[in-house]
């Protein structure tokens, strides 16, 4: 297990649906009462500086645009490669691991620091903002449909007659990483041949050490391996190796998958790392970027998206799973105004946009299968999950095949083709821009794909019958063909069962001298302890601190000065709250 540089990030993945093929336990029904809008969460005491796209930089800084960034008193540069166009500054002396994510930020303080940064760098064209948390899109808990029903519904088999993709097309999965050794993904993983892995040297001079397999912005190293499952699941839908007799098939059987890790084992990341991840993917030649995640609006991320646009990169982004109208309440980065972004809603097997999927007649472009999607998971296994996170890679895979059949297609042409070729059931009218669900076959055909012409089988020339001789010919007794011994079908390996969703958090309080001690336990739907997990304590609307659960699911928080008589509750990182108690 690697050490995480940003373990303080909090990810509220509250509607996780993941089931294993071999598992027989029933899933807990989705609790609609827990669904809610995505709340902007900020990384504690950090700001993000980003160079505006199209800025003509001084010659001395063209290869390292922020290498000479001047930091005002009280601000320290915490992360960001000098060769990148994004830097993170912190106004806290505490290490990153101690700076917890928070839903509140001092806007006036941020504005003052940003004013100082810009004033300290005259002539620079840049943005400055508070750093925010970016997280994988949440999922509702619905039962799974038949495995791989999505590709069949949208016409994949006949599309594969035209093309199964190409290794010349790189799709970046900017997510929780990819399990690159997975037997269904390994052959399609992109490597950086200009880098020697593990030698601690930036061999290709791109600003990232040992990025042979991609890059991990969460832990700041060259090992973007998945420890959560989310990125691996998305990668399988995009490009699991096809026709190899193993597991599942991706939309593109042949493709180059680039792993870019920006979120940790609990699905947490930041907009700074998201912006860096997008820029890195572009620099590595990705022509499609899959963003199955959500965050608050960010200038740095928007700048990175525009940079991608200038490089003709298609960004496919999840519309979100709150069941809300994105025209009214935008969901980012799918809500980016940049026209190289394709926002994706989730549909079910009956070609209806799911009740939990976000939609938008002007802001969400198209729907794709997103309920009960079976794909690759950790430890070489497979799992079923639902959400717009699962719909998005269907579109990313289609775009990869479109670009393989016609590399000259621009991002604008690709987006228009997807919208214009969509299948339009009445149920989707006015729900998304295309009023429909992706049609793989029609999209690839419109992109320039051609169906193979059947080759006529020639009629065989009859062989003349030889003359019969007087001497009778004896036909030898045929040798009996031995009956082959049937090969036993190997018992499939069971995929490890993931930790179920937490559903209960308890809290109690006791006075110890002048301090208050809070304690409790977090349990999952099976009545088992959940660990590791962060639990926040809030009294009278004010955050009092956090604690991490132990192996037993229990947590304790000491040395908190809390006045008597305040209403307090505990809340875990999935957004589940305890009952309210009164401080002693």
GUKE-45771 format. One record per residue (C-alpha): residue in three letters; x, y, z. Coordinates in steps of 0.02 Angstrom, whole numbers, padded with zeros to 5 digits, always signed. Example, Ala and Ser with C-alpha at 12.3 -4.5 7.8 and 13.67 -1.06 7.14 Angstrom:
// residues 2
ALA+00615-00225+00390;SER+00684-00053+00357;
//
This chain:
// residues 584
UNK+00000+00000+00000;UNK+00074+00167-00051;UNK+00084+00316+00065;UNK-00035+00454+00014;UNK+00019+00634+00014;UNK-00159+00698+00021;UNK-00250+00579+00136;UNK-00345+00724+00213;UNK-00459+00742+00063;UNK-00639+00693+00100;UNK-00743+00603-00030;UNK-00929+00585-00004;UNK-00967+00435-00112;UNK-01137+00405-00036;UNK-01229+00300-00163;UNK-01107+00163-00211;UNK-01180+00016-00304;UNK-01058-00122-00331;UNK-01099-00306-00335;UNK-00995-00458-00376;UNK-01051-00590-00500;UNK-01026-00729-00373;UNK-01107-00635-00230;UNK-01280-00689-00176;UNK-01317-00558-00043;UNK-01458-00440-00092;UNK-01415-00259-00119;UNK-01491-00130-00004;UNK-01620-00021-00096;UNK-01565+00153-00142;UNK-01614+00277-00008;UNK-01681+00425-00107;UNK-01684+00530+00051;UNK-01494+00531+00050;UNK-01484+00602-00127;UNK-01441+00786-00136;UNK-01351+00916-00238;UNK-01162+00912-00253;UNK-01096+01031-00122;UNK-00937+01126-00160;UNK-00802+01066-00040;UNK-00637+01158-00024;UNK-00463+01091+00010;UNK-00411+01174+00170;UNK-00303+01330+00158;UNK-00249+01311-00023;UNK-00265+01419-00178;UNK-00236+01374-00360;UNK-00145+01483-00486;UNK-00167+01444-00671;UNK-00097+01525-00829;UNK-00236+01580-00948;UNK-00244+01486-01115;UNK-00167+01576-01263;UNK-00054+01682-01153;UNK+00107+01732-01241;UNK+00238+01699-01109;UNK+00410+01780-01096;UNK+00542+01675-01183;UNK+00627+01634-01018;UNK+00469+01552-00950;UNK+00393+01470-01103;UNK+00449+01296-01053;UNK+00417+01326-00868;UNK+00277+01457-00861;UNK+00260+01462-00672;UNK+00440+01424-00623;UNK+00469+01606-00576;UNK+00303+01628-00485;UNK+00327+01746-00340;UNK+00240+01699-00180;UNK+00184+01840-00062;UNK+00227+01830+00122;UNK+00124+01696+00208;UNK+00102+01591+00050;UNK+00208+01438+00011;UNK+00211+01339-00152;UNK+00150+01163-00109;UNK+00135+01069-00275;UNK+00133+01080-00464;UNK+00274+01046-00584;UNK+00372+01201-00639;UNK+00337+01147-00819;UNK+00149+01148-00791;UNK+00029+01294-00800;UNK-00049+01257-00630;UNK+00027+01286-00458;UNK-00045+01261-00284;UNK-00005+01386-00146;UNK-00046+01362+00037;UNK-00071+01491+00174;UNK-00053+01360+00311;UNK+00105+01300+00396;UNK+00021+01132+00429;UNK+00069+00985+00315;UNK-00057+00933+00182;UNK-00110+00778+00281;UNK-00170+00891+00422;UNK-00270+01008+00310;UNK-00443+00930+00302;UNK-00570+00970+00168;UNK-00706+01091+00221;UNK-00871+01154+00152;UNK-00827+01331+00209;UNK-00692+01449+00150;UNK-00647+01628+00196;UNK-00687+01711+00029;UNK-00617+01879+00083;UNK-00452+01800+00134;UNK-00440+01703-00030;UNK-00477+01861-00129;UNK-00342+01958-00034;UNK-00210+01822-00062;UNK-00255+01809-00247;UNK-00241+01997-00261;UNK-00067+01987-00185;UNK-00014+01844-00301;UNK-00068+01939-00457;UNK+00012+02100-00395;UNK+00175+02007-00361;UNK+00179+01945-00541;UNK+00148+02098-00650;UNK+00112+02064-00832;UNK+00063+01882-00802;UNK-00108+01825-00867;UNK-00172+01704-00738;UNK-00320+01652-00632;UNK-00320+01626-00445;UNK-00449+01534-00341;UNK-00480+01426-00189;UNK-00435+01243-00215;UNK-00588+01131-00215;UNK-00618+00945-00194;UNK-00654+00844-00350;UNK-00734+00674-00328;UNK-00798+00524-00424;UNK-00982+00537-00464;UNK-01094+00454-00334;UNK-01199+00305-00379;UNK-01376+00252-00335;UNK-01406+00076-00271;UNK-01504-00020-00402;UNK-01502-00204-00449;UNK-01390-00252-00596;UNK-01452-00296-00769;UNK-01380-00432-00879;UNK-01195-00412-00905;UNK-01142-00305-01053;UNK-01320-00265-01103;UNK-01262-00089-01148;UNK-01149-00130-01297;UNK-01281-00246-01370;UNK-01417-00115-01353;UNK-01319+00024-01439;UNK-01264-00083-01587;UNK-01086-00128-01540;UNK-01075-00301-01624;UNK-01111-00234-01799;UNK-00999-00083-01763;UNK-00855-00200-01724;UNK-00875-00268-01900;UNK-00817-00096-01957;UNK-00683-00064-01825;UNK-00630-00121-01653;UNK-00522+00032-01626;UNK-00336+00067-01642;UNK-00185+00075-01528;UNK-00146+00243-01612;UNK-00290+00322-01514;UNK-00251+00362-01332;UNK-00392+00379-01206;UNK-00343+00452-01038;UNK-00442+00393-00887;UNK-00422+00538-00763;UNK-00489+00454-00608;UNK-00433+00342-00464;UNK-00303+00257-00573;UNK-00309+00094-00670;UNK-00257-00080-00615;UNK-00133-00098-00757;UNK-00099-00283-00724;UNK-00281-00333-00745;UNK-00286-00477-00873;UNK-00421-00386-00972;UNK-00330-00218-00977;UNK-00141-00252-00975;UNK-00124-00272-01164;UNK-00207-00103-01195;UNK-00111-00002-01065;UNK-00004+00140-01136;UNK+00176+00154-01076;UNK+00299+00296-01096;UNK+00449+00224-01188;UNK+00546+00384-01157;UNK+00548+00346-00971;UNK+00641+00212-00872;UNK+00525+00160-00732;UNK+00592+00161-00555;UNK+00759+00248-00583;UNK+00703+00409-00499;UNK+00750+00513-00652;UNK+00643+00616-00770;UNK+00718+00530-00923;UNK+00608+00615-01054;UNK+00618+00787-00973;UNK+00430+00814-00965;UNK+00432+00868-00783;UNK+00369+00702-00712;UNK+00487+00573-00639;UNK+00459+00388-00682;UNK+00295+00417-00775;UNK+00317+00257-00873;UNK+00140+00197-00834;UNK+00061+00370-00823;UNK+00062+00484-00671;UNK-00014+00490-00497;UNK-00052+00670-00449;UNK-00135+00613-00289;UNK+00026+00538-00219;UNK+00147+00632-00332;UNK+00233+00482-00409;UNK+00239+00378-00567;UNK+00127+00238-00504;UNK-00055+00277-00550;UNK-00119+00109-00489;UNK-00301+00101-00434;UNK-00339+00066-00251;UNK-00525+00102-00259;UNK-00599+00016-00417;UNK-00683+00165-00500;UNK-00551+00206-00631;UNK-00524+00022-00671;UNK-00711-00003-00696;UNK-00718+00146-00816;UNK-00564+00085-00910;UNK-00643-00086-00939;UNK-00798-00011-01020;UNK-00688+00097-01131;UNK-00556-00029-01182;UNK-00555-00201-01105;UNK-00466-00314-01230;UNK-00593-00396-01346;UNK-00598-00571-01420;UNK-00464-00634-01299;UNK-00570-00763-01209;UNK-00555-00669-01044;UNK-00689-00575-00947;UNK-00775-00431-01036;UNK-00757-00328-01194;UNK-00733-00141-01201;UNK-00813-00026-01328;UNK-00642-00015-01411;UNK-00556-00186-01415;UNK-00396-00102-01471;UNK-00347+00063-01389;UNK-00209+00141-01286;UNK-00268+00174-01108;UNK-00174+00307-01009;UNK-00192+00300-00821;UNK-00196+00470-00735;UNK-00231+00458-00548;UNK-00302+00613-00462;UNK-00409+00529-00328;UNK-00360+00414-00186;UNK-00429+00254-00108;UNK-00584+00345-00046;UNK-00617+00433-00211;UNK-00547+00600-00157;UNK-00449+00727-00257;UNK-00439+00914-00290;UNK-00473+01030-00435;UNK-00288+01072-00439;UNK-00245+00890-00471;UNK-00388+00875-00596;UNK-00320+01024-00694;UNK-00144+00950-00687;UNK-00211+00780-00740;UNK-00300+00850-00892;UNK-00146+00947-00944;UNK-00037+00793-00921;UNK-00156+00687-01026;UNK-00149+00815-01166;UNK+00041+00821-01157;UNK+00046+00630-01175;UNK-00054+00638-01336;UNK-00226+00585-01273;UNK-00363+00628-01397;UNK-00504+00573-01282;UNK-00513+00608-01094;UNK-00639+00518-00983;UNK-00697+00619-00831;UNK-00817+00512-00728;UNK-00811+00635-00583;UNK-00885+00795-00516;UNK-00827+00953-00428;UNK-00870+01134-00401;UNK-00835+01256-00543;UNK-00650+01294-00559;UNK-00556+01419-00668;UNK-00401+01308-00666;UNK-00500+01158-00729;UNK-00587+01265-00858;UNK-00419+01329-00919;UNK-00357+01149-00934;UNK-00514+01102-01032;UNK-00485+01249-01151;UNK-00303+01193-01171;UNK-00371+01022-01219;UNK-00489+01105-01343;UNK-00343+01197-01424;UNK-00264+01025-01449;UNK-00424+00951-01525;UNK-00455+00837-01375;UNK-00630+00772-01339;UNK-00676+00774-01154;UNK-00817+00657-01104;UNK-00890+00701-00932;UNK-01021+00627-00817;UNK-01179+00731-00796;UNK-01200+00682-00613;UNK-01321+00572-00516;UNK-01430+00691-00417;UNK-01582+00673-00530;UNK-01576+00861-00558;UNK-01584+00978-00707;UNK-01410+01038-00753;UNK-01487+01182-00851;UNK-01542+01252-00683;UNK-01404+01188-00569;UNK-01242+01160-00667;UNK-01136+01008-00627;UNK-00949+01024-00662;UNK-00843+00985-00759;UNK-00984+00920-00870;UNK-01059+01095-00860;UNK-00906+01176-00938;UNK-00956+01299-01077;UNK-00812+01236-01185;UNK-00882+01148-01339;UNK-00758+01004-01334;UNK-00847+00934-01180;UNK-00979+00799-01206;UNK-01093+00785-01053;UNK-01170+00612-01029;UNK-01330+00559-00940;UNK-01366+00378-00889;UNK-01502+00271-00968;UNK-01570+00099-00925;UNK-01610-00057-01026;UNK-01782+00011-01074;UNK-01703+00166-01154;UNK-01760+00284-01018;UNK-01650+00409-00929;UNK-01638+00342-00751;UNK-01727+00432-00611;UNK-01562+00471-00526;UNK-01468+00535-00678;UNK-01446+00721-00704;UNK-01514+00787-00868;UNK-01526+00952-00963;UNK-01603+00999-01129;UNK-01463+01123-01164;UNK-01318+01066-01052;UNK-01317+00875-01060;UNK-01279+00811-01235;UNK-01326+00628-01242;UNK-01374+00474-01140;UNK-01285+00306-01131;UNK-01308+00144-01034;UNK-01267+00177-00852;UNK-01368+00057-00745;UNK-01303-00114-00695;UNK-01143-00101-00796;UNK-01027-00251-00780;UNK-00842-00212-00802;UNK-00666-00239-00737;UNK-00627-00214-00553;UNK-00481-00236-00433;UNK-00375-00393-00407;UNK-00410-00451-00583;UNK-00596-00463-00546;UNK-00759-00394-00612;UNK-00903-00299-00534;UNK-01069-00218-00577;UNK-01096-00034-00543;UNK-01219+00102-00593;UNK-01207+00289-00621;UNK-01165+00421-00749;UNK-00987+00371-00708;UNK-01027+00208-00798;UNK-01120+00292-00943;UNK-00976+00410-00983;UNK-00847+00277-01033;UNK-00971+00205-01159;UNK-00962+00371-01251;UNK-00774+00386-01228;UNK-00755+00213-01307;UNK-00867+00259-01454;UNK-00765+00418-01483;UNK-00605+00314-01481;UNK-00673+00200-01618;UNK-00734+00352-01718;UNK-00560+00428-01709;UNK-00482+00262-01761;UNK-00590+00254-01919;UNK-00562+00436-01962;UNK-00417+00522-01872;UNK-00455+00683-01966;UNK-00619+00710-01873;UNK-00619+00866-01764;UNK-00694+00870-01590;UNK-00838+00974-01661;UNK-00876+00846-01796;UNK-00870+00703-01671;UNK-00990+00789-01552;UNK-01111+00834-01693;UNK-01108+00656-01761;UNK-01148+00582-01590;UNK-01294+00702-01566;UNK-01362+00684-01743;UNK-01354+00494-01749;UNK-01431+00463-01577;UNK-01578+00346-01558;UNK-01724+00454-01498;UNK-01855+00364-01394;UNK-02003+00470-01341;UNK-01950+00454-01158;UNK-01793+00559-01191;UNK-01875+00701-01285;UNK-01817+00867-01213;UNK-01709+00782-01081;UNK-01541+00802-01168;UNK-01476+00901-01317;UNK-01489+00751-01435;UNK-01656+00695-01359;UNK-01584+00522-01365;UNK-01462+00383-01324;UNK-01298+00348-01413;UNK-01306+00236-01567;UNK-01133+00157-01586;UNK-01164+00086-01759;UNK-01236+00244-01838;UNK-01101+00353-01759;UNK-00957+00247-01825;UNK-01040+00233-01995;UNK-01061+00422-02004;UNK-00880+00444-01950;UNK-00824+00350-02105;UNK-00831+00169-02054;UNK-00873+00042-02189;UNK-00947-00131-02171;UNK-00842-00270-02248;UNK-00901-00333-02419;UNK-00942-00518-02413;UNK-00826-00621-02523;UNK-00920-00738-02640;UNK-00874-00921-02619;UNK-00829-00992-02792;UNK-00929-01142-02853;UNK-00813-01293-02849;UNK-00773-01379-03016;UNK-00838-01557-03010;UNK-00703-01692-03018;UNK-00735-01824-03157;UNK-00785-01995-03093;UNK-00648-02123-03131;UNK-00688-02283-03228;UNK-00727-02435-03123;UNK-00601-02576-03139;UNK-00649-02760-03143;UNK-00555-02799-02985;UNK-00664-02756-02838;UNK-00594-02628-02719;UNK-00610-02670-02536;UNK-00650-02526-02422;UNK-00548-02540-02263;UNK-00639-02539-02098;UNK-00634-02358-02037;UNK-00530-02324-01886;UNK-00642-02268-01744;UNK-00612-02089-01687;UNK-00582-02085-01500;UNK-00707-01984-01403;UNK-00619-01831-01338;UNK-00613-01811-01151;UNK-00707-01651-01106;UNK-00600-01516-01030;UNK-00663-01464-00861;UNK-00717-01284-00855;UNK-00613-01197-00723;UNK-00708-01129-00577;UNK-00712-00939-00595;UNK-00614-00844-00465;UNK-00726-00751-00345;UNK-00699-00563-00343;UNK-00668-00492-00170;UNK-00824-00415-00097;UNK-00803-00227-00069;UNK-00849-00139+00092;UNK-01038-00110+00090;UNK-01114+00062+00111;UNK-01110+00134+00287;UNK-01286+00166+00349;UNK-01269+00210+00533;UNK-01154+00321+00634;UNK-01174+00342+00822;UNK-01106+00478+00934;UNK-01095+00509+01122;UNK-01009+00644+01223;UNK-00930+00649+01395;UNK-00847+00788+01494;UNK-00664+00760+01539;UNK-00610+00909+01643;UNK-00636+01065+01538;UNK-00637+00963+01378;UNK-00771+00861+01289;UNK-00734+00689+01221;UNK-00840+00627+01074;UNK-00848+00443+01028;UNK-00953+00323+00927;UNK-00951+00188+00794;UNK-00985+00176+00606;UNK-01075+00020+00543;UNK-01120-00040+00369;UNK-01281-00116+00302;UNK-01227-00288+00361;UNK-01197-00227+00538;UNK-01008-00236+00517;UNK-00885-00099+00565;UNK-00825+00017+00428;UNK-00641+00065+00424;UNK-00545+00169+00380;UNK-00669+00312+00380;UNK-00666+00494+00432;UNK-00803+00555+00548;UNK-00835+00741+00575;UNK-00917+00814+00731;UNK-01024+00971+00712;UNK-01098+01070+00857;UNK-01221+01212+00830;UNK-01174+01213+00646;UNK-00987+01233+00681;UNK-00858+01101+00633;UNK-00768+01039+00789;UNK-00647+00913+00717;UNK-00625+00742+00639;UNK-00574+00568+00691;UNK-00537+00408+00596;UNK-00621+00243+00635;UNK-00518+00099+00702;UNK-00532-00083+00648;UNK-00683-00101+00761;UNK-00771+00044+00674;UNK-00754+00148+00833;UNK-00685+00325+00840;UNK-00641+00448+00978;UNK-00604+00634+00978;UNK-00521+00716+01130;UNK-00478+00891+01188;UNK-00623+00985+01113;UNK-00685+01139+01205;UNK-00874+01135+01180;UNK-00996+01239+01283;UNK-01132+01146+01374;UNK-01304+01130+01294;UNK-01254+01135+01109;UNK-01340+01020+00984;UNK-01206+00907+00908;UNK-01202+00767+00779;UNK-01073+00658+00691;UNK-01065+00639+00502;UNK-00960+00515+00404;UNK-00879+00550+00237;UNK-01025+00467+00147;UNK-01140+00605+00212;UNK-01227+00491+00338;UNK-01270+00580+00502;UNK-01297+00518+00677;UNK-01441+00568+00789;UNK-01421+00736+00875;UNK-01358+00744+01054;UNK-01335+00886+01179;UNK-01158+00926+01234;UNK-01130+00895+01422;
//
